[in-house]
Amino acid sequence: MKILFYADTVFGFGGVQRVLAVIAKSLSEQHDVTILSTDTAENLSMYDYRESNVRFEYITYYGNKKLEYIVCKTLSFIYKKLLPKNRITARIYSYSFFRPSCKKSLASRINKGEYDVVIGVHAFLSLHLASVRNKLNVKRVIGWLHNSYDALFEKQNPYLPELKSFFSYEMDRLDDIVVLSKSDKRLFKENLGLDSVVIYNPLTLEPRGRASSEYKKFLAIGRFSPMHKGFDLLIRAFAKFAKTNTDWTLEIVGEGAEELMLKQMVVENQLEQRVRFCPFTKDIQWHYARASVYVLSSRWEGQPLVLVEAMAHGLPIASSDLPVAKELLEDRHCGTFFKCGDVEDMSRALSCMASTAEWADMSINALQTSSLFTVENIRQQWIQVLKH
């Protein structure tokens, strides 16, 4: 089978990039796999691509057609503000969402490759493929959504504001849509009429070491991006927890726009000796194996890779009650939940995990749960979709 993944950034640090690398490399062991990327600089040492059978091609969209640009911007405004939302007007907006010259370039590049299956990585790239589906000489075209329904349409500052109808009509042109949770499958069907298949993300690293309750350390990992990972909430919750607990510490691994703000919060709460910040590292296993409880404080998620990674190191979980987290963890007896965005309830959950007598049982259950997400298990699910 000849498979093409169509993606934007491939060689940067990020969960989507890691998952793409793991899935593409796994499929390339038995199939011809190419990644078509909008990246401008190749770095095959990233994610060990150099040692794999995955091939790379690159595409650049030039934005120097001034008239086309003006027309597209005008149509975009008219669609969002003035036109009714139906299948006809969605096709009009498709003209502005992905410019005709770009569509022509993309369709030409894909058809030259004579692929059996093309997979769009992320909502925007999937929409690109949907807009040229009728021009592609490909058996199957699949959209692979890495953000949740809420992140795309409902959260504060969603990725696709005012575009539910457009998304619904356009994505219906694809042969399949892959989502990351059963809750998203339900939401896309109920709200947009779109059928989809659920394939969870796999464990993307090789575990090294084992967590221990003796470290008395909470761990959180993620990019410091506004209104996403909830590290501001976590620091406030830990400050409340620390008033009655003098033993446990908090370690946050990550980088991003909120870093200065988060560090200032630590100073304001006089937690400099209790809260430690660490930058991203290729040896993230070192942090998992030297912690006692993983905390997922996110306001929203698609499917957080960190949960499976943490459990693979035997870490019990204290998690925001996001639908995807409950779907993965509920009834697994490997941690506890707190109400999303609720600092008081998060502080309660931290206290509960710090004082639990069931840490050892939770750790074993976490390890057993992580075994469901092996690369081989997830690869077989992808094969079924690709051959459908």
C-alpha positions as CSV (number, residue, x, y, z in Angstrom):
1,M,0.0,0.0,0.0
2,K,1.3,3.5,-0.9
3,I,0.4,6.0,1.9
4,L,0.9,9.7,2.0
5,F,0.6,11.8,5.2
6,Y,0.0,15.5,4.4
7,A,1.2,17.6,7.3
8,D,2.5,21.1,8.3
9,T,5.2,21.1,10.9
10,V,6.9,17.7,11.1
11,F,10.3,18.4,12.7
12,G,9.2,20.6,15.7
13,F,8.6,19.5,19.3
14,G,5.0,18.6,19.9
15,G,2.6,15.8,20.5
16,V,1.2,15.7,17.0
17,Q,4.7,15.5,15.5
18,R,5.6,12.7,17.8
19,V,2.5,10.7,17.1
20,L,2.9,11.2,13.4
21,A,6.4,9.9,13.5
22,V,5.5,6.8,15.5
23,I,2.6,5.9,13.2
24,A,4.4,6.7,10.0
25,K,7.5,4.7,11.0
26,S,5.4,1.8,12.1
27,L,3.4,1.7,8.9
28,S,6.6,2.1,6.8
29,E,7.8,-1.3,8.0
30,Q,5.4,-3.0,5.6
31,H,4.1,-0.2,3.4
32,D,5.4,2.6,1.2
33,V,5.1,5.8,3.4
34,T,5.7,9.4,2.4
35,I,5.1,12.6,4.4
36,L,4.3,15.7,2.4
37,S,5.2,18.6,4.6
38,T,5.1,22.4,4.5
39,D,8.3,22.5,6.6
40,T,11.0,24.6,5.1
41,A,14.0,22.9,6.8
42,E,14.6,19.1,7.0
43,N,15.9,17.6,10.2
44,L,15.8,13.8,9.9
45,S,17.5,13.3,13.2
46,M,14.2,14.4,14.8
47,Y,12.2,11.5,16.0
48,D,14.8,9.1,14.5
49,Y,13.4,9.5,10.9
50,R,16.9,8.9,9.5
51,E,16.8,5.3,10.6
52,S,13.3,4.7,9.2
53,N,11.9,3.9,5.8
54,V,9.7,7.1,5.7
55,R,10.3,9.4,2.8
56,F,9.8,13.1,2.7
57,E,8.5,15.6,0.1
58,Y,7.9,19.3,0.6
59,I,5.4,21.8,-0.7
60,T,5.4,25.6,-0.5
61,Y,2.4,27.8,-1.1
62,Y,3.4,31.2,-2.5
63,G,1.2,34.1,-1.5
64,N,2.1,36.6,-4.2
65,K,-1.1,36.6,-6.2
66,K,-2.5,39.8,-4.9
67,L,-5.9,39.7,-6.7
68,E,-6.6,36.2,-5.6
69,Y,-5.7,37.1,-2.0
70,I,-8.1,40.1,-2.0
71,V,-10.9,38.1,-3.5
72,C,-10.4,35.3,-0.9
73,K,-10.4,37.8,2.0
74,T,-13.6,39.4,0.7
75,L,-15.4,36.1,0.3
76,S,-14.3,35.0,3.8
77,F,-15.8,38.1,5.4
78,I,-19.0,37.8,3.4
79,Y,-19.4,34.1,4.3
80,K,-18.8,34.6,8.0
81,K,-20.9,37.8,8.5
82,L,-23.6,37.9,5.8
83,L,-24.4,34.6,4.1
84,P,-26.6,31.8,5.3
85,K,-24.7,28.6,6.2
86,N,-25.5,25.8,3.7
87,R,-23.7,23.5,1.3
88,I,-23.7,26.1,-1.5
89,T,-22.2,28.9,0.6
90,A,-19.7,26.4,2.1
91,R,-18.3,25.8,-1.4
92,I,-18.0,29.6,-1.8
93,Y,-16.0,29.8,1.5
94,S,-13.9,26.8,0.4
95,Y,-12.6,29.1,-2.3
96,S,-11.3,31.6,0.2
97,F,-10.2,29.1,2.9
98,F,-7.7,27.4,0.6
99,R,-6.9,29.5,-2.4
100,P,-7.4,28.0,-5.9
101,S,-3.7,28.3,-6.8
102,C,-2.9,26.3,-3.7
103,K,-5.5,23.7,-4.4
104,K,-4.1,23.2,-7.9
105,S,-0.6,22.8,-6.5
106,L,-1.6,20.3,-3.9
107,A,-3.7,18.1,-6.2
108,S,-1.0,18.0,-8.7
109,R,1.7,17.0,-6.2
110,I,-0.5,14.2,-4.8
111,N,-1.6,12.8,-8.1
112,K,2.0,12.6,-9.3
113,G,2.7,10.2,-6.4
114,E,0.0,7.7,-7.4
115,Y,-0.9,7.0,-3.8
116,D,-3.5,4.6,-2.5
117,V,-4.3,6.6,0.6
118,V,-3.8,10.2,1.7
119,I,-4.2,11.3,5.3
120,G,-4.5,14.9,6.4
121,V,-2.8,15.5,9.7
122,H,-4.9,18.0,11.8
123,A,-8.1,19.8,10.9
124,F,-6.7,22.4,8.6
125,L,-4.7,20.0,6.5
126,S,-7.8,17.6,6.4
127,L,-9.9,20.5,5.1
128,H,-7.3,21.2,2.4
129,L,-7.7,17.6,1.2
130,A,-11.5,17.8,1.4
131,S,-11.4,20.8,-0.9
132,V,-9.6,18.9,-3.6
133,R,-11.1,15.5,-3.1
134,N,-12.8,15.5,-6.4
135,K,-9.5,16.3,-8.1
136,L,-7.5,13.4,-6.5
137,N,-6.8,10.1,-8.2
138,V,-6.6,8.4,-4.8
139,K,-8.7,5.5,-3.5
140,R,-9.1,6.9,0.0
141,V,-8.7,10.3,1.6
142,I,-8.8,10.5,5.4
143,G,-8.9,13.4,7.8
144,W,-7.0,12.8,11.1
145,L,-8.2,15.2,13.8
146,H,-5.9,15.8,16.7
147,N,-8.0,18.5,18.4
148,S,-11.2,17.8,20.2
149,Y,-14.6,19.1,19.0
150,D,-14.6,21.6,21.8
151,A,-11.2,22.9,20.9
152,L,-12.2,23.4,17.3
153,F,-15.6,25.0,17.9
154,E,-16.6,25.6,21.6
155,K,-13.6,26.7,23.7
156,Q,-12.7,30.3,24.3
157,N,-10.9,31.4,21.0
158,P,-11.7,28.2,19.1
159,Y,-9.5,27.1,16.2
160,L,-12.4,27.3,13.7
161,P,-14.7,30.1,14.9
162,E,-18.0,30.5,13.0
163,L,-17.1,27.6,10.7
164,K,-19.2,24.6,12.0
165,S,-21.4,24.5,8.9
166,F,-18.4,24.9,6.6
167,F,-16.5,22.1,8.4
168,S,-19.6,19.8,8.3
169,Y,-20.2,20.2,4.6
170,E,-16.5,20.1,3.6
171,M,-15.4,17.2,5.7
172,D,-18.3,15.1,4.4
173,R,-16.3,14.9,1.2
174,L,-13.7,12.7,2.8
175,D,-13.8,8.9,2.8
176,D,-13.1,8.7,6.6
177,I,-12.5,10.9,9.6
178,V,-10.3,9.7,12.5
179,V,-10.9,11.2,15.9
180,L,-9.2,10.6,19.3
181,S,-12.1,9.8,21.6
182,K,-15.6,8.3,21.8
183,S,-16.9,11.6,23.2
184,D,-15.6,13.4,20.1
185,K,-17.1,10.8,17.8
186,R,-20.5,11.4,19.5
187,L,-20.1,15.2,19.3
188,F,-19.1,15.3,15.6
189,K,-22.1,13.1,14.8
190,E,-24.7,14.9,16.9
191,N,-23.7,18.4,16.1
192,L,-22.3,18.2,12.5
193,G,-23.7,14.9,11.2
194,L,-20.2,13.6,10.5
195,D,-19.4,9.9,11.0
196,S,-15.9,9.1,12.3
197,V,-13.8,6.3,13.7
198,V,-11.9,6.4,17.0
199,I,-8.2,5.5,17.1
200,Y,-6.4,6.4,20.2
201,N,-2.8,7.8,20.0
202,P,-0.2,5.2,21.0
203,L,2.5,5.3,23.6
204,T,5.2,7.3,21.7
205,L,8.3,6.5,23.9
206,E,10.1,3.6,25.5
207,P,9.5,3.8,29.3
208,R,12.7,3.9,31.4
209,G,12.5,3.6,35.1
210,R,9.6,3.4,37.5
211,A,7.8,6.0,39.6
212,S,7.8,5.8,43.4
213,S,5.7,7.2,46.1
214,E,8.9,8.0,48.1
215,Y,9.7,11.0,45.8
216,K,6.6,12.8,47.1
217,K,6.6,14.8,43.8
218,F,3.7,15.9,41.6
219,L,4.7,16.1,37.9
220,A,3.0,18.1,35.0
221,I,4.3,18.4,31.4
222,G,3.3,20.5,28.5
223,R,3.7,23.7,26.5
224,F,3.1,27.0,28.4
225,S,0.4,28.2,26.0
226,P,-2.4,30.5,27.2
227,M,-5.7,28.9,28.4
228,H,-4.7,25.3,27.6
229,K,-2.7,23.2,30.0
230,G,-4.0,24.9,33.1
231,F,-0.6,25.3,34.8
232,D,-1.8,28.6,36.3
233,L,-4.6,26.7,38.0
234,L,-2.2,24.0,39.1
235,I,0.1,26.4,40.8
236,R,-2.9,28.0,42.6
237,A,-4.1,24.6,43.7
238,F,-0.7,23.5,44.9
239,A,-0.4,26.8,46.9
240,K,-3.6,25.8,48.8
241,F,-2.3,22.2,49.2
242,A,1.1,23.4,50.5
243,K,-0.5,25.3,53.4
244,T,-1.3,22.0,55.1
245,N,1.4,19.8,53.5
246,T,5.1,20.4,53.9
247,D,6.6,17.4,52.2
248,W,5.4,17.2,48.6
249,T,6.9,19.2,45.7
250,L,5.7,20.1,42.2
251,E,7.7,19.9,39.0
252,I,6.5,21.4,35.7
253,V,8.3,20.5,32.5
254,G,7.8,22.8,29.5
255,E,8.4,26.0,27.7
256,G,6.2,28.7,26.1
257,A,4.5,32.1,26.3
258,E,3.2,31.8,29.8
259,E,6.6,30.9,31.4
260,L,7.3,34.3,33.0
261,M,3.7,34.6,34.3
262,L,3.8,31.1,35.8
263,K,7.2,31.7,37.5
264,Q,5.9,35.0,38.9
265,M,2.9,33.1,40.4
266,V,5.3,30.8,42.2
267,V,7.2,33.8,43.7
268,E,3.9,35.5,44.7
269,N,2.9,32.4,46.6
270,Q,6.3,31.9,48.1
271,L,6.7,28.5,46.6
272,E,10.2,28.9,45.2
273,Q,11.5,25.9,47.3
274,R,8.5,23.7,46.4
275,V,7.9,24.3,42.7
276,R,10.5,23.6,40.0
277,F,10.4,24.4,36.3
278,C,12.4,22.3,33.8
279,P,12.7,22.8,30.0
280,F,11.6,20.3,27.4
281,T,14.1,17.4,27.0
282,K,14.5,14.3,24.8
283,D,14.9,12.3,28.0
284,I,11.5,13.0,29.4
285,Q,11.5,9.5,30.9
286,W,13.9,10.8,33.5
287,H,11.2,13.1,34.9
288,Y,8.4,10.5,34.8
289,A,10.6,7.9,36.6
290,R,11.4,10.4,39.4
291,A,7.9,11.5,40.3
292,S,5.0,10.1,42.4
293,V,1.8,11.4,40.8
294,Y,1.1,12.9,37.4
295,V,-1.3,15.9,37.3
296,L,-3.3,16.7,34.1
297,S,-4.6,20.2,34.8
298,S,-5.7,21.0,31.2
299,R,-8.7,23.1,30.4
300,W,-9.2,21.0,27.2
301,E,-7.4,18.2,25.3
302,G,-7.7,16.0,22.2
303,Q,-6.0,13.0,23.7
304,P,-3.1,13.9,26.0
305,L,-0.1,11.7,25.2
306,V,1.3,12.5,28.7
307,L,-1.4,10.4,30.4
308,V,-0.3,7.2,28.7
309,E,3.4,8.1,29.1
310,A,3.0,8.7,32.8
311,M,1.1,5.5,33.3
312,A,3.7,3.6,31.4
313,H,6.1,4.6,34.2
314,G,3.7,3.5,36.9
315,L,2.5,7.0,37.8
316,P,-1.0,7.3,39.3
317,I,-3.0,10.2,37.8
318,A,-4.8,13.2,39.2
319,S,-6.8,14.5,36.2
320,S,-9.2,17.2,35.2
321,D,-12.5,15.5,34.4
322,L,-12.3,16.1,30.7
323,P,-14.4,13.6,28.7
324,V,-11.3,12.1,27.0
325,A,-9.5,11.7,30.4
326,K,-12.5,10.0,31.9
327,E,-12.9,7.8,28.9
328,L,-9.3,6.6,29.2
329,L,-9.1,6.3,33.0
330,E,-12.5,5.9,34.5
331,D,-13.0,2.5,36.3
332,R,-9.3,1.8,35.9
333,H,-8.6,2.6,39.6
334,C,-5.3,4.4,38.8
335,G,-6.0,7.9,40.2
336,T,-8.7,10.5,40.8
337,F,-10.5,13.3,39.0
338,F,-11.2,16.9,39.8
339,K,-13.6,19.3,38.2
340,C,-12.1,21.0,35.2
341,G,-11.0,24.6,36.0
342,D,-11.8,24.3,39.8
343,V,-8.8,25.2,41.9
344,E,-10.4,24.1,45.2
345,D,-11.3,20.7,43.8
346,M,-7.8,20.3,42.3
347,S,-6.3,21.1,45.7
348,R,-8.5,18.4,47.2
349,A,-7.4,15.9,44.6
350,L,-3.7,16.7,45.3
351,S,-4.3,16.1,49.0
352,C,-6.1,12.9,48.3
353,M,-3.3,11.5,46.1
354,A,-0.6,12.6,48.6
355,S,-2.2,10.8,51.5
356,T,-3.6,7.7,49.7
357,A,-2.8,4.3,51.1
358,E,-3.5,2.8,47.6
359,W,-0.6,4.3,45.7
360,A,1.0,0.9,45.0
361,D,-2.3,-0.6,43.6
362,M,-2.9,2.5,41.5
363,S,0.7,2.3,40.1
364,I,0.1,-1.3,39.0
365,N,-3.2,-0.4,37.5
366,A,-1.6,2.5,35.6
367,L,1.0,0.2,34.1
368,Q,-1.7,-2.3,33.0
369,T,-3.8,0.5,31.4
370,S,-0.8,1.9,29.5
371,S,-0.3,-1.6,27.9
372,L,-3.5,-1.0,25.9
373,F,-1.8,1.7,23.9
374,T,1.1,-0.1,22.4
375,V,2.2,0.9,18.9
376,E,1.4,-2.5,17.5
377,N,-2.2,-2.3,18.8
378,I,-2.8,1.1,17.3
379,R,-1.1,0.2,14.0
380,Q,-3.5,-2.7,13.5
381,Q,-6.4,-0.3,14.0
382,W,-5.0,2.1,11.4
383,I,-4.5,-0.8,8.9
384,Q,-8.2,-1.6,9.2
385,V,-9.2,2.0,8.4
386,L,-6.7,2.2,5.5
387,K,-8.0,-1.0,3.9
388,H,-11.7,-0.2,4.6
